[in-house]
Amino acid sequence: MNFAILGAGAWGTAVAVHLARLGHRVTLAPRRIEHALEIASARENKDYLPGFPLDQNIQIGCELLPVLMEADVAILACPSNGLRDLCQRISTTLDDVWNLEMVITLCKGLERDTLLKPAQVVAEVLPDITCGVLSGPTNAAEVAAGKPTAIVLASEAEEALSREIQHAINGPALRVYRSGDVSGVELGGCLKNIYAIGAGICDGLGLGDNARAAFLTRALHEMVRLGSALGGRSETFYGLSGFGDMVATCTGSWSRNRSFGEAFSSGQSIESLLSERKTVVEGYAATDCFHRIVSQSGKEAPLLNEIHAMLYSGKDPKVAIGDLMNRELKTEH
């Protein structure tokens, strides 16, 4: 199968390495031409995934039309805030693109102005192309290294197409499950980044193992309740794109959302933390997006609300922890 991967961050590059290892035709297309030239010359993405040589069969492209012209699947490996622009650029090529069966998004965030999920953005801009979502606990370096990983491919496509792409992406070290709950898979991928920031705050404050375990337990409960109310299936949030991704992102030292929360609670300013990173901390914007949704709907989300108060209203993390601990007592459910 012919895959075009648009965006060459760590995860997009790791997916390219994985697919090439399976024998697929793969083109990796960075956003910037300078980055494309660097990767093509070094045969390595030194900016985002150093230490993993790129197979000579991975083509490096930059202009969209040549990259997409013979692609069967386009994988959109961009941050959520760049998804609409990328889709609009893709739309200008479609008269000359013949084989494209599905676009698959990798981003895990809402569009900030509209509060739309990634698949909804794709549907607005590319209404005639089937959209899929690939999500789950995926440390890019581990996938590139061929360490065992499991992910979920969510799509509302016809079963034959979903199965075909599932089997194409699946490999000895990357097990791919299938789901029809696109909304639930996307919501889990967005919400877990918010709770990863909260887990990092717990770590930065040195609250200990008990506090972290309690936080993760209540975060899962809140994710299931909130995600189900927003249109996902409850069982999805107990799967790879919900609980699985949350565990990885809340505990992994590599997690940019967790490390952002840890550094923030240690006293570093949000402005410096965001400006000094090459990669996007999706959970920061997602916190504001979901807080707006919760505020408009009147849904209960105490962890989300306290994380938002810390990040956007300057609330002292220690005060926020105290307010959570002193909420009205209730039964566990």
N, C-alpha and C positions, 0 to 999 in steps of 0.2 A: 504494500500500500504506500502511497505517496503522501507524506506529511509535510506541511509548511508550518513552522513555528515562528510566530510573529512576536518578537520580544526576546531579548537574550539576557535576562536576569539569571539568578542562580537556578530557579525552578525550571524556567524554559530551557535552559542549557542542559540541565539534568535529564529532562524529558527527551531532548534530542539525543543525548548519549545513550539512554535506554532504548529508544526506538531504533537507532542505528545498530545497536548490539543485537537486536532481533532480526536485522536484515532488511528493514524498510528503507525506502528512499526518503531522505530527510533533508530539508533546507531550513537552516536557522537564519532568521532575518532580524538583526538588531535594529533598534529605532534610529540610531545615528550612523551615518556612513563611516565616520572615523572609527567607531567601535567595530563595525563590520570589517574594516581593513585591518585593525589590530588583531582580531580573532583569526582572520584568514591567514595572516602572516605568522602568528605564533602557534596556530592550531590549538589554542587554549583560551578560555575566557578568564584572563587574569584578574579582571575587575570584580567578577561576581562568583566565579567557581574555579579558583586556582587549584592546580594540582591534578586536573583531569584532562589529559590530552584528548583532542577531538579526532575521531576516526576520519580518515581521509575521504570516506564516503559521505560525510556530512558536508553538504554544500553551504556556503555562506552567501547570503543574498542581502539586498537592501531595498531595491525597487520592488514594489508590491506586485505589479503585473507579471513579471517573469517568475516571481516566487509562487504565485497562485495559479498560473496558467494551467498547470497539469496536476495540481494538488487534489487529492481525494478528500483530505481533512485539513482544515486550518485550525491550529491551536493558538488561541489568543493569550499570550503570556505577558500581559501588561497590568499595571495597577488599575484599580477600579476607576480612578479619576481620569484615566486616559482611554477607557474602553470605547466611549462614544466616538471620539475622534478617530480611533483606529477603524471602527466599523464604518464610519463615513468614508474613509479612504478606501476600504475594501469595496464599498458599494460602487465606486467609480470604475472598478476593474471588471465588474461582473459580465459585461457584454462579451468579454474575451476570455472568460474562465469557463471551462467546459465540464470538468469532472467533479466539482466541489459538492460533496454530499452532506457535510456537517461542519459547523464551526464549534469548537469546544473552548469554553472559558476556563481559565485557571485562577482568576482574581477572586478575592474574598473580601468584598466590601460593597456598600451601597453607593449609588451615584448621589453625591451630596446635595445637589440642588433639587432633584426630583424624588429622592429616596427609593429609586427603582433598584431592583436586584439586577445582577449582570445579564441574566437570560432575558429579562424584560427590556433592557437597553438594546440587546442584539435583535430582539423581535421588532422593536420600533424602527431600527435603522436597516436591518436586513430581513424583512418579513418573509421572504421566499426561501430562506435557507434554514434548515433544521439546526437547532442549537442543543449542545450538550454541555454538561458541567462535570469537571473532574476535580474531586476533592478528597480530603482525608489527611491522616497524619504523615506528612511527607517532608522529612529533612532532605533537602536537595543533595547534599554531599553523600548521604547514605544511599540514595537512589542511584546516583552516578557511580558509586562504588560497588553497586550490585548487592547491597545488603537487603534482606527480606523486608518487604513493604506490602501493605494492602491499601487499596484506594477504592473509591466508588465512582462509577460513571453514571450520571443521572441524565435522562433524556426522555422526551415524550415522542420520540421518533417511532416509526414502525419497528416491531420487534426484530425483524430480520436485519435491519440496518444497525440497531443497537447491539445485537449479538455480534455482527461482523466487526464492528469497531472495538467492542469489548475484547474479542479474541485477538484482534490485531495489536492492541496495547498490552494485553496480558503477556507475562513472560515468566521464566523460572524464578526470578527474584522479585517480581512485581505482580501480585494477584489483584485482578480487577473484578469487583462486584458490580452489578447493574441495579439501577433504581429508576422508578418512574416518578419519584417525588422530587422534582427539580427545585421547587420552592423550599422544601425542608432541608435539602442538601446545601443550598445556598445560604439559608438562614443560619444553619449550624456553623458553616465556614466563616460567616461574619461575626456571629456572637462570640465564638470561642476566642477571637482576638481581644475582645473587650475584657473577658475574664482572665486572659493571659496577662494583661496589664495589671489587673487586680492581684493575681498571684505574684507578679514581680514586686508589687508594692508590699505584700506580706513578707517576701524574702528580704527586701531592702530594709524593712523595719526590724528584721530579726525576730519575727513573731513565733517561729518554731514550727515543728512538724504538726503538732495538734491543730494549730490555726490554719495551716495550709490545707490539711485534710478536711477540716470543717468548711473552709472556703470552697474547695473544689466540689464537695458534696452539695452545698447549697447553690453553687453556680450551675451545676448540672440540673438541679431542680428548677431553677429560674429559667434556664435555657429551654427546657422541655415545655414549661408552662407558657413562656412568652412566644417561643417559636411555633407552638401548636395554635396559639391564638392568632398568629399572623399567617396561618395557612399551611404550615408544614404538618406532616404526620408525626405523631408523638414517637412512634417507634424509630423514625429516622434519626432522632436526636440521641438515641442510645447506640447508634451505629458509628461507622468510621468517620463520617463527616461531622458528627456531633461530639459524642463522648470521646471517641478515639482521637480526633484532632485536638480536642480540648486538653486531654492528658498530655499529649506530646508538646503542645504549645505552652502549656502552663508549667511544665517541668523541665523542658530541654534548655540547656545552657545556650544553645544556638538560636533560640527563639527571639526574634527582634522585638516582639510585643512584650514578652516577659522581661527582657533586659531593659526595655524602655521604662516599664513600671518600676523596676528595681532602682534604676538610676534616678528616676524622678523622686522616689521616696527618700533617696539619699541626699536630696537637696539640689540636684542639677535642674536648670531651667528647661522648660519644654521647648523654648525657642532654640536653645543650643543643641538639645537632643535631636530635634528634627532637622536642623540645618547641617549638622555634621555627618549625617548618614547618607550613603548612596542609595540604600533601599528604603522603601516606604513602610511606615508603621501604620498598617491599615486600621488597627484597633483604635487609634486616636480619633480619626474622623468617624469611624463606626460608632464610637461612644456618643458622639453628638447626634448622629443620624437616628439611632435607636432611642435616645432620650427624647428627641422630638416626637417620634412615633408613640412612645409610652405616654408622654405628656398630653398628646392630642386624644389618645384613646382611654386614658384613665386606668391603664393596666398597672398592676403592682410589679415592681422590679427594684427592690431595695438595693441590691448589689450594684446594678447598673446606675442607679441614681447617685449612689455615693461615689462611684468611680467618676461619674460626670462632674460632681461637685468638686472633687479634688482637681481634676484636669482643667475644668473650664471656669470655676468660680473661686479657685484658690483655697479651698477648704483644707485645713491641716489633716494629713492622713491619720494621725493619732486620734483626732476628734471624730473622724469618719468611722474608725474602728470602734470607738466608744459608742457612737450612736447605733451602730449595727448590733453591738452586744447588748444594748439596753432597750431594744425593741420589745414590744409587748410579747409576753410568753404565749406559746401556742403548742398544739400537738404537731408532731413531725408528719408532713405529707408532701 
